[in-house]
Amino acid sequence: MLPVNRDVEKALLGCCIIGDFTDVVAAGVSADWFNEIEHKAAFHLMERVSEKEPVTEPAVLNAARLDETFKENNGSLSDLIEMTNAAPVAGNWQYWMPELQSKLRRRSYIAFALDLQKMAKDCGSIDELADEAESRLMQMRTCRKLKVEADRKESFGRIIEMLEQAHTGNGLIGLSTGFNDFDKLLSGMRGGQLITLAARPGQGKSALMGNWMLNLALGQGVPVGVFSLEMSMDEFNARMLSTVSEVNLQAFVSKEYNEERRNKAMKSMALNMPKLANAPVYIEPRTDITINQIRADARRMVRNNGIKALFVDYLQLVGTRGNNNNRVQEVGQISRGLKSMAGELDLPVIALAQLNRQIENDNNRAPRLSDLRESGAIESDSDVVAFIWVEDFNIADGGRLLTRITVAKNRAGRSGSFHLCFNRDYSRFEDWRDNQDLIEMYEMADEKKSSKSKWRSAKR
């Protein structure tokens, strides 16, 4: 026996007949909410009436006398009258709604179980089956919320709340990156966003991603998930330890540090290691993962660990289903999958991406959106695209290198550009305000370039 409450279905339909049809539809109710065929027929009848005039009791009863489709689906005037008798007062639909939805959800789970049994017999890939099952289960869980939550009034209520948060808080309406200039442009990282951070190899993509992640997990206590397709768990943790402890691990291992500095480094790492071990960072180090596996694992991270942001290092290493020889289509499938996942899980997804090698042979110019490697879909699917690039490799001091960050696309705000210092010894980016010596070197070099340019113009 399917879970059905005929009396509740009648009562809610009665509310619709005597004046609540518009409110009920706005709340998300459709004919699928009803199990009995005559009840579905009654709801469809009211839909047809609403296309011509307001749904009232006289209008519905008059239409029922002439509507052949209603009659063919077991509809009758006596049923409609019985429905109105079950709901003598308009407005009672909100009382019957939770019970009707509960029965609908139970039937949905039964149908899901039957479909899963059939899919398990016929499926070619168990991983695809698991992804499909988890996706449908997630959709059914989110169906608990009524459509009324998406009403325009509710939407404006959320906008007001967001504006109040920005007004009374720190100007952010999302998660902080930990860098003032980034936060001013992005106004925070928000649920549903796909943020792509792109650069050529060796210019600090993974380091900047790690800085964002540590700021969230250690600085704000926000749980984060990480898919590391390039580094093992040990490599990833070692880099975090280097960043937080301010220890150049390569120099430490090769004994470039003297004994005093080695002892100091050991103490710093010993103090920071427990903090990092307990940080809400959930790492999945895989070199052969597909977009469907990422989606499945991300759902588990949300369910089990409550993650609020997801990092993928890096996009072009993610695999796809099947053997598609068209790499552009594959990358497009990956970027769309990441964007879809961000919306489904309501969290920001930060994905790293490679730029085309051609940019290195083009006078070290600023990156453009067209430089994103292998697919224009990355640009279209991303809400934010930011580039890391080095204007002049001579603007450096020891392990510090002045880099420029360019936000080339920002769907929710403005684009812009600013400097950060990449401290390569510690895999850490630092605010340019704390590295004024590099800024002065940059300004002097810029003045020399301007002088040369003026001299050449005058000579011509």
C-alpha positions as CSV (number, residue, x, y, z in Angstrom):
1,M,0.0,0.0,0.0
2,L,1.3,3.4,-1.0
3,P,1.3,6.1,1.7
4,V,-1.8,8.1,0.8
5,N,-4.3,10.3,2.7
6,R,-7.4,10.7,0.6
7,D,-9.0,13.0,3.1
8,V,-6.1,15.4,3.1
9,E,-6.0,15.4,-0.7
10,K,-9.7,16.2,-0.8
11,A,-9.4,19.0,1.9
12,L,-6.6,20.8,0.1
13,L,-8.4,20.5,-3.3
14,G,-11.5,21.9,-1.6
15,C,-9.4,24.9,-0.4
16,C,-8.3,25.4,-4.0
17,I,-11.8,25.4,-5.3
18,I,-13.1,28.0,-2.9
19,G,-10.4,30.5,-3.6
20,D,-6.9,29.3,-2.6
21,F,-5.8,27.9,-5.9
22,T,-3.3,30.7,-6.7
23,D,-1.7,30.6,-3.3
24,V,-1.4,26.8,-3.4
25,V,0.2,26.8,-6.8
26,A,2.6,29.6,-5.7
27,A,3.6,27.3,-2.8
28,G,4.8,24.7,-5.3
29,V,1.9,22.3,-5.4
30,S,1.2,20.5,-8.7
31,A,-1.0,17.6,-9.8
32,D,1.9,15.3,-9.0
33,W,1.3,15.9,-5.3
34,F,-1.9,14.0,-5.5
35,N,-2.0,10.2,-5.7
36,E,-5.7,9.6,-6.7
37,I,-6.5,9.9,-10.4
38,E,-9.7,11.8,-9.8
39,H,-7.8,14.3,-7.6
40,K,-5.2,14.8,-10.3
41,A,-8.1,15.4,-12.7
42,A,-9.6,18.0,-10.4
43,F,-6.3,19.9,-10.1
44,H,-5.8,19.9,-13.9
45,L,-9.4,21.1,-14.3
46,M,-8.6,24.1,-12.1
47,E,-5.4,24.8,-14.1
48,R,-7.5,25.0,-17.3
49,V,-10.0,27.3,-15.5
50,S,-7.3,29.6,-14.3
51,E,-6.1,30.2,-17.9
52,K,-9.5,31.9,-18.6
53,E,-10.7,33.3,-15.3
54,P,-10.1,33.3,-11.5
55,V,-10.6,29.9,-9.9
56,T,-13.9,30.1,-7.9
57,E,-16.4,27.5,-6.9
58,P,-19.0,28.5,-9.5
59,A,-16.3,28.6,-12.2
60,V,-15.0,25.2,-11.4
61,L,-18.4,23.5,-11.1
62,N,-19.5,25.1,-14.4
63,A,-16.3,23.9,-16.2
64,A,-16.7,20.4,-14.8
65,R,-20.1,20.0,-16.6
66,L,-18.5,20.6,-20.0
67,D,-14.9,19.4,-19.6
68,E,-14.6,16.0,-21.3
69,T,-11.0,15.4,-20.2
70,F,-12.1,15.9,-16.5
71,K,-14.8,13.3,-17.0
72,E,-12.5,10.8,-18.8
73,N,-10.2,10.8,-15.8
74,N,-12.9,9.8,-13.3
75,G,-13.8,13.4,-12.4
76,S,-17.3,14.1,-11.3
77,L,-19.4,17.0,-9.9
78,S,-20.1,15.0,-6.7
79,D,-16.4,14.6,-6.1
80,L,-15.9,18.4,-6.4
81,I,-18.8,19.1,-4.0
82,E,-17.3,16.6,-1.5
83,M,-14.0,18.4,-1.7
84,T,-15.5,21.8,-0.9
85,N,-17.4,20.2,2.0
86,A,-14.0,18.9,3.4
87,A,-12.6,22.5,3.4
88,P,-15.3,24.9,4.5
89,V,-12.9,27.8,5.2
90,A,-10.6,29.4,2.7
91,G,-7.0,29.7,3.9
92,N,-6.8,26.2,5.6
93,W,-4.5,24.9,2.8
94,Q,-1.4,25.7,4.9
95,Y,-2.7,23.4,7.6
96,W,-3.1,20.5,5.1
97,M,0.1,21.2,3.2
98,P,2.7,19.5,5.5
99,E,0.7,16.2,5.6
100,L,0.2,16.2,1.8
101,Q,3.9,16.9,1.3
102,S,5.0,14.2,3.7
103,K,2.9,11.5,1.8
104,L,4.4,12.8,-1.5
105,R,8.0,12.4,-0.2
106,R,7.3,8.9,1.1
107,R,6.0,7.9,-2.3
108,S,9.0,9.5,-3.9
109,Y,11.4,7.4,-1.8
110,I,9.5,4.3,-2.7
111,A,9.7,5.1,-6.4
112,F,13.4,5.9,-6.0
113,A,14.0,2.5,-4.3
114,L,12.3,0.7,-7.2
115,D,14.2,2.7,-9.8
116,L,17.5,2.1,-8.0
117,Q,16.8,-1.6,-8.0
118,K,16.2,-1.6,-11.7
119,M,19.3,0.6,-12.4
120,A,21.5,-1.7,-10.3
121,K,20.5,-4.6,-12.6
122,D,21.1,-2.8,-15.9
123,C,23.9,-0.3,-15.1
124,G,27.3,-0.5,-16.9
125,S,29.3,1.4,-14.3
126,I,28.8,1.2,-10.5
127,D,30.4,4.6,-10.1
128,E,27.8,6.2,-12.5
129,L,25.1,4.4,-10.6
130,A,26.3,5.7,-7.2
131,D,26.5,9.3,-8.6
132,E,23.0,9.1,-10.1
133,A,21.6,7.7,-6.8
134,E,23.3,10.3,-4.7
135,S,22.2,13.1,-7.0
136,R,18.5,12.0,-6.9
137,L,18.7,11.5,-3.1
138,M,20.1,15.0,-2.6
139,Q,17.3,16.4,-4.8
140,M,14.6,14.6,-2.8
141,R,16.1,15.9,0.5
142,T,16.0,19.5,-0.7
143,C,12.4,19.0,-1.8
144,R,11.4,19.4,1.9
145,K,11.4,23.2,1.3
146,L,8.3,24.6,-0.3
147,K,8.5,26.6,-3.4
148,V,7.0,29.6,-1.4
149,E,10.6,30.1,-0.2
150,A,11.5,31.2,-3.7
151,D,8.7,33.7,-3.8
152,R,9.8,37.2,-4.8
153,K,9.0,38.6,-1.3
154,E,11.3,36.0,0.3
155,S,13.9,36.8,-2.3
156,F,13.9,40.5,-1.4
157,G,14.0,39.6,2.2
158,R,17.2,37.7,1.6
159,I,18.6,40.7,-0.3
160,I,17.8,43.1,2.5
161,E,19.5,40.7,5.0
162,M,22.5,40.5,2.7
163,L,22.7,44.3,2.5
164,E,22.3,44.7,6.3
165,Q,25.1,42.2,6.7
166,A,27.3,44.3,4.4
167,H,26.3,47.5,6.1
168,T,26.9,46.5,9.7
169,G,29.7,44.0,9.1
170,N,33.0,44.1,7.3
171,G,31.5,44.8,3.9
172,L,31.5,41.1,2.9
173,I,28.5,39.0,2.0
174,G,30.4,35.8,1.7
175,L,33.5,34.0,2.9
176,S,36.7,36.1,3.1
177,T,39.8,35.2,1.0
178,G,42.0,36.7,3.7
179,F,43.3,39.4,1.3
180,N,41.8,42.9,1.5
181,D,42.1,43.7,-2.2
182,F,40.5,40.4,-3.3
183,D,37.6,40.9,-0.8
184,K,36.9,44.4,-2.0
185,L,36.5,43.1,-5.6
186,L,34.6,39.9,-4.8
187,S,32.7,41.1,-1.7
188,G,33.3,37.5,-0.4
189,M,33.0,34.1,-1.9
190,R,29.3,33.0,-2.0
191,G,27.4,29.8,-2.4
192,G,26.8,28.7,-6.0
193,Q,29.8,30.5,-7.3
194,L,32.5,28.9,-9.5
195,I,35.7,30.8,-8.9
196,T,38.6,30.0,-11.3
197,L,42.1,31.0,-10.4
198,A,44.4,30.6,-13.4
199,A,48.2,31.0,-14.1
200,R,51.1,29.4,-15.8
201,P,53.0,26.7,-13.8
202,G,55.2,27.9,-11.0
203,Q,53.5,31.3,-10.4
204,G,51.7,30.3,-7.2
205,K,48.2,28.9,-8.1
206,S,48.4,26.2,-5.5
207,A,50.0,28.4,-2.9
208,L,47.3,31.1,-3.2
209,M,44.6,28.4,-3.0
210,G,46.3,27.1,0.1
211,N,46.4,30.6,1.6
212,W,42.6,31.0,1.0
213,M,42.0,27.6,2.5
214,L,44.1,28.2,5.6
215,N,42.4,31.6,6.2
216,L,39.0,29.9,6.1
217,A,39.9,26.8,8.2
218,L,42.4,28.4,10.7
219,G,41.4,32.0,10.6
220,Q,37.6,31.7,10.5
221,G,37.0,28.1,11.6
222,V,35.2,27.3,8.3
223,P,35.3,23.6,7.2
224,V,36.7,23.3,3.7
225,G,37.2,20.4,1.3
226,V,40.2,20.0,-1.0
227,F,40.6,17.8,-4.0
228,S,44.4,17.6,-4.6
229,L,45.1,16.1,-8.0
230,E,48.8,17.1,-8.1
231,M,50.1,16.6,-4.6
232,S,49.9,13.7,-2.1
233,M,48.5,14.1,1.4
234,D,52.0,14.4,2.8
235,E,53.0,17.0,0.2
236,F,49.9,19.0,0.8
237,N,50.3,19.0,4.6
238,A,54.0,19.8,4.4
239,R,53.2,22.9,2.3
240,M,50.6,24.0,4.9
241,L,53.1,23.5,7.7
242,S,55.7,25.5,5.8
243,T,53.2,28.4,5.3
244,V,52.0,28.6,8.8
245,S,55.4,28.0,10.5
246,E,57.4,30.2,8.1
247,V,59.9,27.5,7.4
248,N,61.5,26.8,4.1
249,L,61.3,23.0,4.1
250,Q,63.7,22.6,1.2
251,A,66.3,24.7,3.0
252,F,65.6,22.8,6.2
253,V,66.0,19.3,4.6
254,S,69.1,20.3,2.6
255,K,70.6,21.8,5.8
256,E,71.0,25.3,4.4
257,Y,69.8,26.5,7.8
258,N,72.4,26.7,10.6
259,E,71.8,24.8,13.8
260,E,70.3,27.7,15.6
261,R,67.8,28.4,12.8
262,R,67.0,24.6,12.5
263,N,66.2,24.5,16.2
264,K,64.0,27.5,15.9
265,A,62.2,26.0,12.9
266,M,61.7,22.7,14.7
267,K,60.0,24.5,17.6
268,S,57.8,26.5,15.3
269,M,56.7,23.4,13.4
270,A,56.1,21.5,16.6
271,L,53.8,24.3,17.9
272,N,51.8,24.5,14.6
273,M,51.5,20.9,13.7
274,P,48.7,20.1,16.3
275,K,46.8,23.2,15.1
276,L,47.0,22.1,11.5
277,A,46.1,18.4,12.3
278,N,42.9,19.6,14.0
279,A,42.0,22.2,11.4
280,P,38.6,21.5,9.6
281,V,40.4,20.7,6.3
282,Y,39.2,17.6,4.5
283,I,41.7,16.5,1.8
284,E,41.0,14.0,-1.0
285,P,44.4,13.4,-2.7
286,R,43.5,11.6,-6.0
287,T,45.3,11.7,-9.3
288,D,42.6,9.8,-11.3
289,I,39.3,11.3,-10.1
290,T,36.4,12.1,-12.4
291,I,33.9,15.0,-12.1
292,N,31.2,12.5,-11.0
293,Q,33.5,11.2,-8.3
294,I,34.3,14.7,-7.1
295,R,30.5,15.5,-7.0
296,A,29.8,12.3,-5.0
297,D,32.7,12.9,-2.5
298,A,31.7,16.6,-2.2
299,R,28.2,15.6,-1.2
300,R,29.6,13.3,1.5
301,M,31.9,16.1,2.8
302,V,28.9,18.4,3.1
303,R,26.8,15.7,4.8
304,N,29.5,14.4,7.1
305,N,31.8,17.4,7.7
306,G,29.6,20.4,6.9
307,I,32.2,22.0,4.5
308,K,31.4,25.5,3.3
309,A,33.9,25.8,0.5
310,L,35.5,23.4,-2.0
311,F,38.9,23.6,-3.7
312,V,40.0,21.7,-6.8
313,D,43.7,21.6,-7.8
314,Y,43.4,21.7,-10.7
315,L,40.6,21.7,-13.3
316,Q,42.3,20.3,-16.3
317,L,43.5,17.2,-14.4
318,V,39.9,16.1,-13.7
319,G,38.7,13.2,-15.7
320,T,35.3,12.7,-17.4
321,R,32.9,9.8,-18.1
322,G,33.6,7.7,-21.2
323,N,36.3,8.0,-23.8
324,N,35.8,11.4,-25.4
325,N,38.7,12.3,-27.7
326,N,37.6,16.0,-27.9
327,R,39.5,17.7,-25.1
328,V,37.6,20.9,-25.5
329,Q,34.3,19.1,-24.8
330,E,35.8,17.2,-21.9
331,V,37.0,20.4,-20.2
332,G,33.6,22.0,-20.8
333,Q,31.9,19.0,-19.2
334,I,34.2,19.4,-16.2
335,S,33.6,23.2,-15.8
336,R,29.9,22.8,-16.1
337,G,30.0,19.9,-13.6
338,L,31.8,22.1,-11.1
339,K,29.4,25.0,-11.6
340,S,26.4,22.7,-11.2
341,M,27.9,21.2,-8.0
342,A,28.4,24.7,-6.6
343,G,24.7,25.4,-7.1
344,E,23.6,22.0,-5.9
345,L,25.6,22.2,-2.6
346,D,25.2,25.9,-2.2
347,L,28.9,26.6,-1.6
348,P,31.7,28.3,-3.5
349,V,33.9,26.0,-5.6
350,I,37.4,27.4,-6.2
351,A,39.1,25.6,-9.1
352,L,42.6,26.2,-10.4
353,A,43.3,26.2,-14.1
354,Q,46.3,26.4,-16.5
355,L,46.9,29.1,-19.0
356,N,48.1,28.4,-22.5
357,R,51.8,28.2,-23.0
358,Q,51.6,30.8,-25.8
359,I,51.4,33.6,-23.3
360,E,55.0,33.1,-22.4
361,N,56.1,33.9,-25.9
362,D,54.0,37.0,-26.2
363,N,56.2,39.7,-24.5
364,N,55.0,38.6,-21.1
365,R,51.7,40.4,-21.6
366,A,48.8,40.4,-19.2
367,P,46.7,37.2,-19.4
368,R,43.3,37.4,-21.1
369,L,40.2,35.2,-20.7
370,S,41.0,33.7,-24.1
371,D,44.2,32.3,-22.6
372,L,42.4,29.8,-20.5
373,R,43.7,26.5,-21.7
374,E,41.7,24.0,-23.7
375,S,38.2,25.4,-23.4
376,G,36.2,28.6,-23.6
377,A,33.6,26.9,-21.4
378,I,35.7,27.7,-18.3
379,E,35.2,31.4,-19.0
380,S,31.4,31.1,-19.5
381,D,30.8,28.7,-16.6
382,S,32.9,30.7,-14.1
383,D,31.4,33.5,-12.0
384,V,34.9,34.8,-11.2
385,V,38.1,34.4,-13.2
386,A,41.3,35.7,-11.6
387,F,44.8,35.5,-13.0
388,I,48.2,35.4,-11.3
389,W,51.0,36.7,-13.4
390,V,54.5,38.3,-13.0
391,E,55.2,41.5,-14.9
392,D,58.9,41.6,-14.1
393,F,60.8,38.7,-12.6
394,N,63.5,41.2,-11.5
395,I,61.2,42.7,-9.0
396,A,62.2,40.2,-6.3
397,D,64.3,39.9,-3.2
398,G,65.4,36.5,-2.1
399,G,62.4,34.3,-2.1
400,R,60.0,37.2,-2.5
401,L,58.5,38.0,-5.9
402,L,56.1,40.8,-6.7
403,T,53.1,39.4,-8.6
404,R,50.0,40.9,-10.0
405,I,46.5,39.6,-9.5
406,T,43.9,40.4,-12.2
407,V,40.2,39.8,-11.7
408,A,39.2,39.6,-15.4
409,K,35.7,38.5,-14.9
410,N,33.4,39.1,-11.9
411,R,29.7,38.3,-12.6
412,A,28.6,39.9,-9.3
413,G,30.9,42.9,-9.2
414,R,33.7,44.8,-10.9
415,S,36.9,43.6,-12.3
416,G,40.3,45.0,-11.2
417,S,44.0,44.4,-10.6
418,F,46.3,44.7,-7.6
419,H,49.7,43.4,-6.4
420,L,50.6,40.6,-4.0
421,C,54.0,39.5,-2.8
422,F,54.6,35.8,-3.4
423,N,56.9,34.5,-0.7
424,R,58.2,31.4,-2.4
425,D,60.2,30.2,0.6
426,Y,57.0,29.7,2.6
427,S,54.5,29.1,-0.3
428,R,52.7,32.2,1.0
429,F,51.2,35.3,-0.6
430,E,51.5,38.5,1.4
431,D,49.8,41.9,1.1
432,W,51.8,44.4,-0.9
433,R,51.5,47.0,1.9
434,D,53.8,44.8,4.0
435,N,56.4,44.6,1.2
436,Q,57.0,48.3,0.4
437,D,60.5,47.6,-0.8
438,L,59.3,45.6,-3.7
439,I,56.7,48.2,-4.5
440,E,59.4,50.9,-4.6
441,M,61.5,48.6,-6.9
442,Y,58.5,48.2,-9.2
443,E,57.8,52.0,-9.3
444,M,61.5,52.7,-10.1
445,A,61.5,50.1,-12.9
446,D,58.2,51.6,-14.2
447,E,59.7,55.1,-14.3
448,K,62.8,53.8,-16.2
449,K,60.5,52.2,-18.8
450,S,58.5,55.4,-19.1
451,S,61.7,57.4,-19.6
452,K,63.0,55.0,-22.3
453,S,59.6,55.2,-24.1
454,K,59.6,59.0,-24.1
455,W,63.3,59.0,-25.3
456,R,62.4,56.7,-28.2
457,S,59.4,58.8,-29.1
458,A,61.5,61.9,-29.1
459,K,64.2,60.3,-31.2
460,R,61.7,59.3,-33.9
